[in-house]
Amino acid sequence: MKKLLVVSAVAATSLMASGYKIPEQSLNSTALSGAYVSNTSAADAAYYNPANMAFMSSDKHLELNAMYIHLNPIEFSGSVGGSEDHTAESASEDFVIPQIYVVSTPLDENEDFRLGLSVNAPAGLSKRWPSGVEAAFAEEFTLKVIEVNPTLSYRIMDNLAIAVGARFVYSEGIIKTSSEGGGLDLEGNSWDLGYNLALSYKPYESWGMALTYRSNVDLTEEGGDTFTHPTYGTMTTPASVTVPLPAVLTIATDVDVTDSTNLELVYERAFWSAYDELNIKIPAFGTLPGQPADKSWEDTNTVRLGLTQELDDYFDLMLGLAYDETPVPEKTLGFELPDSNAIIFSGGIRWAVNDAFDIGAAVLYDAKEDRTVSSDTIDGTFSGSSALLVSVGLGYRF
């Protein structure tokens, strides 16, 4: 039983991480590698920078997107828990994520107030190790997150605006281990609440600055834990675990280099240090062995650069580049999240069909660095980790 509970703690340690945070939540953001905060002008401003809703045309704005995500298999070479050196490969993963954004017409006569709404999936995905000793730690790890984010903007002056919003976050988590890991089958879900703030300042028509903040949201997963007891067989008991969806601060600026060329630079700070320990609660067993478990995650920095080029009156070309740090220190890295630093490349195009309707597509490639680990449990190298994102979307003004 002690072995089972310790394995369950290891398997549940990463219900969120840099590798499972999804900053790219719209066509434009995907095309620009997330360098899309200061220069947001479509309905997805409701999520990325709701203060900019105050500067948009007085039409209603709607944007619908669909994103396909492919995670390549991760290869491991080394030993686990003193086993002989061997190689293993995780399963590849494929997902389709929809996103919806709406910005209202002005709410008042002076057109200073606007409402926005975003519905998307800012975190989640899955990792599976189908066989071998690795499956004892993470036969399946899946996290689904949906965020509903209503926002309100206020234009203080012609070139200065602020915004505030509420984050309603629904999450579902699944953790499974193989029979060698106790046959764990843990499922939970929760609704949790946070907030977001934004400020935009445009000192000149060709130059903008923005500051946004999304609060920490603790995902309070509660559900059932089904496992195999060595004497009594299959048992089910209530269980819960709390992990952070971390606070994120972004500082951005954009400039029109020419009448048809815009450059944006974004600095992003994710406050992963909120994840300092993990405490799995199974009331039927009281205090678990090894709980709370030390995580010691670290705050991370991400730098993003985006280029938007108007090709003519109908087509915009977008290119992006970013460098993203991992929050996971070597001593707590595991098979549920063999994360590492990443370099991100992207591009996309948007076509204005007419004055009211536009469509487009974007592609992004996230290449993670190989990572060698030597800890109490794992001694080896993770390699080949990468992700491909394809986003298609349409915008409509009415």
C-alpha positions as CSV (number, residue, x, y, z in Angstrom):
1,M,0.0,0.0,0.0
2,K,2.8,2.4,0.8
3,K,4.4,1.7,-2.6
4,L,1.0,2.4,-4.2
5,L,0.5,5.7,-2.5
6,V,4.1,6.9,-3.2
7,V,3.6,6.1,-6.9
8,S,0.3,7.9,-7.0
9,A,2.0,11.0,-5.6
10,V,4.6,10.9,-8.3
11,A,2.0,10.3,-11.1
12,A,-0.1,13.3,-9.9
13,T,2.7,15.8,-9.5
14,S,2.1,17.7,-12.7
15,L,-1.4,18.5,-13.5
16,M,0.0,21.7,-15.0
17,A,3.4,22.8,-16.4
18,S,5.1,24.9,-19.1
19,G,4.7,21.9,-21.5
20,Y,1.0,21.9,-20.8
21,K,0.3,25.6,-20.8
22,I,-1.1,26.7,-24.2
23,P,-0.5,30.4,-24.7
24,E,-1.5,30.3,-28.4
25,Q,-5.3,30.6,-28.3
26,S,-6.2,32.2,-31.6
27,L,-5.1,32.3,-35.2
28,N,-3.1,35.5,-34.8
29,S,-1.5,34.4,-31.6
30,T,-0.4,31.1,-33.2
31,A,1.0,32.9,-36.3
32,L,3.0,35.3,-34.1
33,S,4.3,32.8,-31.5
34,G,2.2,34.6,-28.8
35,A,3.7,38.0,-29.6
36,Y,0.1,39.4,-29.7
37,V,-0.7,41.6,-26.7
38,S,0.0,45.3,-27.6
39,N,-1.3,45.1,-31.2
40,T,-4.6,43.2,-30.7
41,S,-7.3,44.6,-32.9
42,A,-9.7,41.6,-33.5
43,A,-12.3,39.9,-31.3
44,D,-9.5,37.8,-29.6
45,A,-8.4,41.0,-27.8
46,A,-11.1,40.0,-25.4
47,Y,-8.6,37.4,-24.1
48,Y,-5.2,38.7,-25.0
49,N,-5.6,42.3,-24.1
50,P,-9.2,43.4,-23.3
51,A,-8.1,47.0,-22.7
52,N,-7.6,47.2,-26.5
53,M,-11.4,46.6,-27.0
54,A,-11.8,50.3,-26.2
55,F,-9.9,51.3,-29.4
56,M,-11.8,48.9,-31.7
57,S,-14.4,50.0,-34.2
58,S,-17.9,50.3,-32.8
59,D,-19.1,47.2,-34.6
60,K,-19.7,43.9,-32.9
61,H,-16.7,41.6,-33.4
62,L,-16.8,37.8,-33.5
63,E,-14.0,35.3,-34.0
64,L,-14.2,31.5,-34.3
65,N,-11.1,29.4,-34.3
66,A,-10.1,25.7,-34.3
67,M,-6.7,24.5,-33.3
68,Y,-5.1,21.1,-34.1
69,I,-2.3,20.0,-31.8
70,H,0.1,17.1,-32.4
71,L,2.6,16.1,-29.8
72,N,5.4,13.9,-31.1
73,P,6.6,10.9,-29.0
74,I,9.2,11.5,-26.4
75,E,12.1,9.1,-26.3
76,F,13.8,8.0,-23.0
77,S,17.2,6.3,-22.7
78,G,18.6,5.3,-19.3
79,S,17.5,3.6,-16.1
80,V,14.6,4.1,-13.7
81,G,14.8,3.2,-10.0
82,G,18.0,1.2,-10.5
83,S,16.8,-0.8,-13.5
84,E,19.1,-1.7,-16.3
85,D,19.6,0.8,-19.1
86,H,16.9,0.7,-21.7
87,T,14.9,2.8,-24.1
88,A,11.2,3.7,-24.1
89,E,8.9,5.9,-26.1
90,S,5.7,7.8,-25.1
91,A,2.6,7.7,-27.3
92,S,2.0,10.5,-29.8
93,E,-1.0,12.7,-29.0
94,D,-3.5,14.6,-31.2
95,F,-6.1,17.2,-30.1
96,V,-8.6,19.6,-31.6
97,I,-9.4,22.7,-29.5
98,P,-12.2,25.2,-30.4
99,Q,-12.0,28.9,-29.4
100,I,-14.7,31.7,-29.4
101,Y,-14.2,35.4,-29.0
102,V,-16.9,38.2,-28.9
103,V,-16.6,42.0,-28.4
104,S,-19.8,44.0,-28.0
105,T,-20.8,47.4,-29.4
106,P,-20.1,50.3,-27.0
107,L,-22.3,50.2,-23.9
108,D,-22.6,54.0,-23.5
109,E,-23.2,57.1,-25.5
110,N,-19.5,58.2,-25.3
111,E,-18.3,54.7,-26.5
112,D,-16.0,54.4,-23.5
113,F,-17.2,51.0,-22.2
114,R,-17.1,47.6,-24.0
115,L,-17.8,44.1,-23.0
116,G,-15.9,41.0,-24.2
117,L,-16.1,37.3,-23.9
118,S,-13.6,34.5,-24.5
119,V,-14.1,30.8,-24.3
120,N,-11.0,28.7,-24.8
121,A,-8.6,26.0,-23.4
122,P,-5.5,27.7,-22.0
123,A,-4.0,24.6,-20.6
124,G,-4.2,20.8,-20.7
125,L,-3.3,18.0,-23.1
126,S,-2.0,14.5,-22.3
127,K,1.0,12.2,-21.8
128,R,1.0,8.4,-22.0
129,W,3.7,5.8,-21.6
130,P,1.9,2.6,-22.7
131,S,4.3,0.0,-21.3
132,G,7.4,-0.7,-19.3
133,V,8.5,0.7,-16.0
134,E,7.6,4.2,-17.2
135,A,3.9,3.2,-17.2
136,A,4.1,2.6,-13.4
137,F,4.6,6.4,-13.2
138,A,2.4,7.7,-16.0
139,E,0.5,5.2,-18.0
140,E,-1.9,8.1,-18.7
141,F,-1.9,11.7,-17.6
142,T,-4.7,13.8,-19.0
143,L,-5.8,17.3,-18.1
144,K,-8.7,19.2,-19.8
145,V,-9.2,22.9,-19.0
146,I,-11.9,25.2,-20.3
147,E,-11.9,28.9,-19.4
148,V,-14.9,31.3,-19.7
149,N,-13.6,34.9,-19.4
150,P,-16.0,37.9,-19.5
151,T,-14.2,41.2,-19.6
152,L,-15.1,44.9,-19.4
153,S,-12.9,47.7,-20.8
154,Y,-13.0,51.5,-20.1
155,R,-11.4,54.2,-22.3
156,I,-9.9,56.8,-19.9
157,M,-8.5,58.9,-22.6
158,D,-8.3,58.7,-26.4
159,N,-5.0,56.8,-26.0
160,L,-5.3,55.1,-22.6
161,A,-7.6,52.3,-21.6
162,I,-8.0,49.7,-18.8
163,A,-9.9,46.4,-18.4
164,V,-10.9,43.9,-15.8
165,G,-12.3,40.3,-16.2
166,A,-13.3,37.2,-14.3
167,R,-11.8,33.8,-15.0
168,F,-14.3,30.9,-14.6
169,V,-12.1,27.8,-15.1
170,Y,-13.4,24.2,-15.4
171,S,-10.9,21.4,-15.3
172,E,-10.9,17.6,-15.5
173,G,-7.9,15.4,-14.6
174,I,-7.2,11.7,-15.2
175,I,-4.1,9.9,-13.8
176,K,-3.5,6.2,-14.4
177,T,-0.6,3.9,-13.6
178,S,0.0,0.3,-14.6
179,S,-0.4,-2.7,-12.3
180,E,3.3,-2.3,-11.3
181,G,2.4,1.1,-10.0
182,G,-0.6,-0.1,-8.1
183,G,-3.2,0.1,-10.8
184,L,-4.1,3.7,-9.9
185,D,-7.1,5.2,-11.7
186,L,-7.7,8.8,-10.4
187,E,-10.3,11.1,-11.9
188,G,-11.4,14.5,-10.6
189,N,-12.9,17.8,-11.7
190,S,-13.6,21.3,-10.4
191,W,-14.8,24.8,-11.1
192,D,-12.4,27.5,-9.9
193,L,-12.3,31.3,-10.1
194,G,-9.7,34.0,-10.9
195,Y,-9.4,37.4,-12.5
196,N,-7.4,39.3,-15.1
197,L,-6.4,42.9,-15.6
198,A,-5.1,44.9,-18.6
199,L,-3.8,48.4,-19.5
200,S,-3.1,49.8,-23.0
201,Y,-1.4,53.1,-23.8
202,K,-0.8,54.5,-27.2
203,P,1.5,57.6,-27.0
204,Y,1.6,57.8,-30.8
205,E,-0.6,56.3,-33.5
206,S,2.4,54.2,-34.6
207,W,3.5,53.0,-31.1
208,G,1.6,51.1,-28.4
209,M,2.4,49.6,-25.0
210,A,0.4,47.1,-22.9
211,L,0.5,45.4,-19.5
212,T,-1.6,42.4,-18.7
213,Y,-2.0,40.2,-15.7
214,R,-3.8,36.9,-15.3
215,S,-4.2,35.8,-11.7
216,N,-3.3,32.4,-10.3
217,V,-6.1,29.9,-10.3
218,D,-5.9,26.8,-8.0
219,L,-7.3,23.8,-9.7
220,T,-9.0,22.0,-6.8
221,E,-9.5,18.6,-8.4
222,E,-11.9,16.4,-6.5
223,G,-13.1,13.0,-7.5
224,G,-12.6,9.2,-7.0
225,D,-9.4,7.1,-6.7
226,T,-9.7,3.5,-7.9
227,F,-6.7,1.3,-7.2
228,T,-5.7,-2.3,-6.6
229,H,-5.1,-3.3,-3.0
230,P,-2.6,-6.2,-2.6
231,T,-5.1,-8.0,-0.2
232,Y,-8.6,-6.7,-0.9
233,G,-8.4,-6.2,-4.6
234,T,-10.0,-3.2,-6.4
235,M,-11.1,-0.4,-4.1
236,T,-12.5,3.1,-4.6
237,T,-12.2,6.1,-2.3
238,P,-12.7,9.9,-2.5
239,A,-9.5,11.8,-3.3
240,S,-8.5,15.4,-4.1
241,V,-5.4,17.4,-5.1
242,T,-4.8,21.1,-5.6
243,V,-2.4,22.4,-8.2
244,P,-1.9,26.0,-9.6
245,L,-2.7,27.4,-13.0
246,P,-0.1,30.1,-12.4
247,A,-0.3,33.9,-12.5
248,V,1.1,35.4,-15.7
249,L,2.4,38.9,-16.2
250,T,3.1,40.2,-19.7
251,I,4.7,43.5,-20.8
252,A,4.5,44.3,-24.5
253,T,5.2,47.0,-27.0
254,D,4.5,47.3,-30.7
255,V,5.7,49.8,-33.3
256,D,4.7,50.4,-37.0
257,V,8.2,50.3,-38.6
258,T,6.5,51.4,-41.9
259,D,2.9,52.0,-42.9
260,S,2.6,48.3,-43.7
261,T,4.9,46.6,-41.2
262,N,4.4,46.1,-37.5
263,L,6.8,44.6,-34.9
264,E,5.8,43.5,-31.4
265,L,8.0,42.4,-28.5
266,V,6.5,40.6,-25.5
267,Y,8.1,39.6,-22.2
268,E,6.1,37.1,-20.2
269,R,6.7,36.0,-16.6
270,A,4.9,32.9,-15.3
271,F,4.8,32.6,-11.5
272,W,5.3,28.8,-11.2
273,S,6.9,29.2,-7.8
274,A,3.3,28.9,-6.5
275,Y,3.8,25.2,-7.1
276,D,6.2,24.6,-4.1
277,E,4.6,21.3,-2.9
278,L,2.0,18.7,-3.8
279,N,-0.4,17.3,-1.2
280,I,-2.7,14.5,-2.3
281,K,-5.6,14.0,0.1
282,I,-7.2,10.6,0.4
283,P,-9.3,10.9,3.6
284,A,-9.7,7.1,4.0
285,F,-6.0,6.8,4.7
286,G,-5.3,10.0,6.6
287,T,-1.8,11.4,6.1
288,L,-0.1,9.8,3.0
289,P,3.5,8.6,3.1
290,G,5.8,11.3,1.6
291,Q,3.1,14.0,1.7
292,P,3.3,16.8,1.1
293,A,5.8,16.2,-1.7
294,D,8.4,18.9,-2.5
295,K,8.0,20.3,-6.0
296,S,10.1,23.5,-5.9
297,W,9.1,24.8,-9.4
298,E,10.6,28.0,-10.5
299,D,9.2,31.2,-12.1
300,T,9.9,31.3,-15.9
301,N,10.6,33.9,-18.5
302,T,9.4,33.8,-22.1
303,V,10.4,36.3,-24.8
304,R,8.3,36.6,-28.0
305,L,8.8,38.5,-31.2
306,G,6.1,39.0,-33.9
307,L,6.1,40.6,-37.4
308,T,2.9,41.5,-39.2
309,Q,3.3,42.6,-42.8
310,E,0.4,44.0,-44.9
311,L,0.9,42.5,-48.4
312,D,-1.9,44.5,-49.9
313,D,-5.4,45.6,-49.1
314,Y,-6.5,42.0,-48.6
315,F,-3.7,39.9,-47.2
316,D,-1.6,40.1,-44.0
317,L,1.4,37.9,-43.5
318,M,2.5,37.1,-39.9
319,L,5.7,35.5,-38.6
320,G,6.8,34.7,-35.0
321,L,9.7,33.6,-32.8
322,A,9.9,32.8,-29.1
323,Y,12.1,31.3,-26.4
324,D,10.2,29.5,-23.5
325,E,11.8,28.3,-20.3
326,T,10.7,25.3,-18.3
327,P,9.7,25.6,-14.6
328,V,10.6,22.0,-13.7
329,P,13.9,21.5,-11.8
330,E,15.9,18.4,-12.4
331,K,15.2,16.9,-9.0
332,T,11.4,16.8,-9.5
333,L,11.2,16.0,-13.2
334,G,9.2,12.8,-14.1
335,F,7.6,10.8,-16.9
336,E,4.3,12.6,-16.5
337,L,6.1,15.8,-17.7
338,P,9.6,15.5,-19.1
339,D,9.7,19.2,-19.8
340,S,12.6,21.3,-21.1
341,N,13.3,24.8,-22.6
342,A,11.9,25.4,-26.1
343,I,12.4,27.5,-29.2
344,I,9.2,28.3,-31.1
345,F,8.7,29.2,-34.8
346,S,5.5,30.2,-36.5
347,G,3.8,31.8,-39.4
348,G,0.4,32.5,-40.8
349,I,-1.8,34.5,-43.2
350,R,-5.1,36.3,-43.0
351,W,-7.3,37.2,-46.0
352,A,-9.9,40.0,-45.8
353,V,-12.7,38.6,-48.0
354,N,-14.6,41.9,-47.7
355,D,-15.1,44.7,-45.2
356,A,-16.9,42.5,-42.7
357,F,-15.4,39.0,-43.1
358,D,-11.9,37.5,-43.0
359,I,-10.4,34.1,-42.8
360,G,-6.9,32.7,-42.3
361,A,-4.6,29.9,-41.2
362,A,-1.4,29.6,-39.1
363,V,1.2,27.0,-38.1
364,L,3.5,26.8,-35.1
365,Y,6.4,24.4,-34.3
366,D,7.6,24.1,-30.7
367,A,11.0,22.4,-30.5
368,K,12.1,21.3,-27.0
369,E,15.7,20.8,-26.0
370,D,16.9,17.3,-25.1
371,R,17.2,17.0,-21.3
372,T,19.6,14.7,-19.3
373,V,18.4,14.0,-15.7
374,S,20.2,12.3,-12.8
375,S,17.9,12.1,-9.8
376,D,17.0,9.6,-7.1
377,T,14.5,7.9,-9.5
378,I,15.6,8.7,-13.1
379,D,19.1,8.6,-14.7
380,G,18.9,9.2,-18.4
381,T,18.0,11.5,-21.3
382,F,14.7,12.6,-22.7
383,S,14.8,13.6,-26.4
384,G,12.6,14.2,-29.4
385,S,10.0,16.3,-27.7
386,S,8.1,18.7,-29.9
387,A,4.7,20.0,-30.8
388,L,3.0,21.1,-34.0
389,L,0.0,23.5,-33.9
390,V,-2.3,24.3,-36.8
391,S,-4.9,27.0,-36.4
392,V,-7.7,28.1,-38.7
393,G,-10.2,30.9,-38.0
394,L,-12.6,33.4,-39.3
395,G,-13.6,36.9,-38.1
396,Y,-16.8,38.8,-38.6
397,R,-17.9,42.3,-37.9
398,F,-21.5,43.3,-37.8
